[in-house]
Amino acid sequence: MLTHKKLTISKSLKSFIDMCGDFEFLRIHHSYIINFNHIIRYSRTDRFIELIDGTKIPFSRVNQKLIEDRLVIL
């Protein structure tokens, strides 16, 4: 887990998803990939996910159903 450090990378987020696999990681927004094992709160109305470190990450309306489907599996 990164702790509020910025990284500059030359790979796309899609390449990281491909490396990590689909089950535990999901791209929830254009700029964010999350690990489902680190979710502590999901807010459907405010459209954000809170992680165990307190970070609140927004998710797009387009991905809302995908996220909810994945949360049901876990």
C-alpha positions as CSV (number, residue, x, y, z in Angstrom):
1,M,0.0,0.0,0.0
2,L,1.2,3.5,-0.8
3,T,1.1,6.0,1.9
4,H,0.3,9.3,0.3
5,K,3.3,9.3,-2.0
6,K,3.0,10.4,-5.7
7,L,4.6,8.1,-8.3
8,T,5.3,8.8,-11.9
9,I,4.9,5.7,-14.0
10,S,5.1,5.0,-17.7
11,K,2.4,2.3,-17.8
12,S,-1.3,2.7,-18.1
13,L,-3.7,1.7,-15.3
14,K,-5.1,-1.0,-17.6
15,S,-1.6,-2.6,-17.7
16,F,-1.6,-2.7,-13.8
17,I,-5.1,-4.3,-13.8
18,D,-3.9,-6.9,-16.3
19,M,-0.9,-7.7,-14.1
20,C,-2.9,-7.9,-10.9
21,G,-5.8,-9.8,-12.1
22,D,-9.5,-8.9,-12.0
23,F,-10.7,-10.4,-8.8
24,E,-9.2,-8.3,-6.0
25,F,-8.5,-5.1,-8.0
26,L,-11.0,-3.0,-9.9
27,R,-10.8,0.3,-11.8
28,I,-13.5,2.3,-10.2
29,H,-12.8,5.6,-11.9
30,H,-10.7,6.9,-14.8
31,S,-7.8,7.6,-12.3
32,Y,-8.3,5.0,-9.6
33,I,-7.7,1.3,-9.1
34,I,-8.7,-0.1,-5.7
35,N,-8.0,-3.4,-3.9
36,F,-11.4,-4.7,-2.6
37,N,-9.7,-6.1,0.5
38,H,-9.1,-2.6,1.7
39,I,-12.6,-1.3,1.5
40,I,-14.2,-0.3,4.8
41,R,-17.1,1.8,3.6
42,Y,-19.2,2.2,0.4
43,S,-21.5,5.2,-0.1
44,R,-23.9,4.8,-3.0
45,T,-25.5,8.2,-2.6
46,D,-22.3,10.2,-2.3
47,R,-20.5,7.8,-4.8
48,F,-17.2,7.2,-2.9
49,I,-15.4,4.2,-1.4
50,E,-13.4,4.6,1.8
51,L,-10.3,2.5,2.3
52,I,-8.7,1.3,5.5
53,D,-6.2,4.2,5.6
54,G,-9.1,6.7,5.5
55,T,-8.7,7.6,1.9
56,K,-12.1,8.4,0.2
57,I,-12.0,7.6,-3.5
58,P,-14.8,8.7,-5.9
59,F,-16.3,6.3,-8.3
60,S,-18.0,7.0,-11.6
61,R,-21.7,6.5,-12.2
62,V,-20.8,4.2,-15.1
63,N,-18.9,1.8,-12.7
64,Q,-21.5,1.8,-9.9
65,K,-23.3,-1.4,-10.9
66,L,-19.9,-3.2,-11.5
67,I,-18.8,-2.2,-8.0
68,E,-22.0,-3.3,-6.4
69,D,-21.9,-6.6,-8.2
70,R,-18.3,-7.2,-7.1
71,L,-19.2,-6.2,-3.5
72,V,-21.9,-8.9,-3.4
73,I,-19.4,-11.5,-4.4
74,L,-17.1,-10.6,-1.6
